[in-house]
């Protein structure tokens, strides 16, 4: 052979198509992932202005209707909660945290002591969505 060696056409040569295809697939996956993140962020942004009802609960008690009808101004309704026990903080009637009552000037406030997890609320995520 001469100094100018040529490779016959039928001889296998390394293909560059696989790395390019892999790179294109990786880029496609990145694009899909980025798009999904943007869509999730938009969904979260939409929810940020949805109003919710927050309530702080001192306690609950079941009483008979006859006892309820006897309540009037000055009556005291005793609750099973002890003074100093954590208060239930609820969002749309779902327990989300525990806290303690504090005075903020002439008003009441609640200091968050514990934020509940799905496990400690007693419901799975799917059960919470149904109720």
C-alpha positions in Angstrom: 0.0 0.0 0.0 1.0 3.6 -0.5 1.4 6.3 2.0 -2.2 7.3 1.3 -4.0 4.5 2.9 -7.7 4.2 2.3 -10.2 2.1 4.2 -12.5 0.0 2.1 -16.2 1.0 2.4 -17.3 -2.3 3.7 -14.8 -2.3 6.6 -16.5 -1.3 9.9 -15.7 2.1 11.2 -16.6 3.5 14.6 -20.0 5.1 14.4 -20.6 8.5 15.9 -24.4 8.1 15.6 -24.8 6.4 19.0 -23.2 9.2 21.1 -25.1 11.8 19.2 -28.4 9.9 19.7 -27.6 9.5 23.4 -26.9 13.2 23.7 -30.1 14.0 21.9 -32.1 11.7 24.2 -30.4 13.2 27.2 -31.2 16.7 25.9 -34.8 15.6 25.3 -35.1 14.2 28.9 -33.6 17.5 30.2 -36.2 19.4 28.2 -39.0 17.3 29.5 -37.8 17.6 33.1 -37.4 21.3 32.8 -40.9 21.6 31.3 -42.3 19.5 34.0 -40.6 21.6 36.7 -42.0 24.8 35.1 -45.5 23.3 35.0 -45.3 22.2 38.6 -44.1 25.8 39.5 -47.0 27.3 37.6 -49.4 25.0 39.5 -47.9 26.0 42.8 -48.1 29.6 41.8 -51.8 29.3 41.1 -52.4 27.8 44.5 -50.6 30.6 46.4 -53.6 32.9 46.2 -56.2 30.4 47.2 -57.7 31.4 50.5 -57.9 28.9 53.4 -59.6 29.0 56.7 -57.2 28.7 59.7 -58.6 28.0 63.1 -57.0 27.4 66.5 -58.8 25.0 68.7 -58.7 25.0 72.5 -60.6 21.7 72.7 -63.7 19.8 71.8 -66.4 18.4 74.0 -69.7 16.6 73.3 -72.6 17.7 75.4 -76.3 17.0 75.3 -78.7 19.4 73.7 -80.4 20.0 77.1 -77.0 21.1 78.6 -76.3 23.3 75.6 -79.7 25.1 76.0 -78.8 25.8 79.6 -75.7 27.8 78.6 -76.0 31.6 78.6 -73.9 34.7 79.3 -71.4 34.1 82.1 -71.7 30.3 81.8 -68.4 28.3 81.7 -68.0 25.4 79.3 -65.2 23.2 80.6 -63.0 21.6 78.0 -60.9 18.4 78.4 -57.8 20.4 77.5 -55.4 21.3 80.3 -54.0 24.8 80.6 -50.7 24.7 78.9 -51.5 21.8 76.6 -50.7 22.5 72.9 -53.5 23.9 70.9 -54.6 22.4 67.6 -54.0 24.5 64.5 -56.2 23.5 61.6 -56.4 24.6 58.0 -59.8 23.9 56.5 -60.5 21.6 59.4 -57.3 19.5 58.9 -54.9 19.4 61.8 -51.6 20.8 60.5 -49.7 21.9 63.6 -49.7 22.3 67.4 -49.0 25.6 69.1 -49.3 27.6 72.3 -51.3 30.7 73.0 -49.3 33.9 73.3 -50.3 37.6 73.9 -49.3 40.0 71.1 -50.0 43.4 72.5 -53.8 43.4 73.2 -54.4 40.4 70.8 -53.9 36.7 71.0 -51.5 34.8 68.8 -50.2 31.2 68.4 -46.6 30.2 68.5 -46.1 27.1 66.3 -44.5 24.3 68.4 -44.9 21.3 65.9 -45.8 20.9 62.3 -47.7 17.6 61.7 -46.5 15.2 59.1 -48.8 12.9 57.1 -47.9 10.1 59.4 -48.7 12.0 62.6 -52.0 13.3 61.2 -53.2 9.7 61.1 -54.3 9.9 57.4 -52.5 8.9 54.3 -52.2 11.5 51.5 -55.0 9.8 49.5 -57.3 9.8 52.5 -56.6 13.4 53.2 -57.5 14.3 49.7 -60.9 12.5 50.0 -61.9 14.1 53.2 
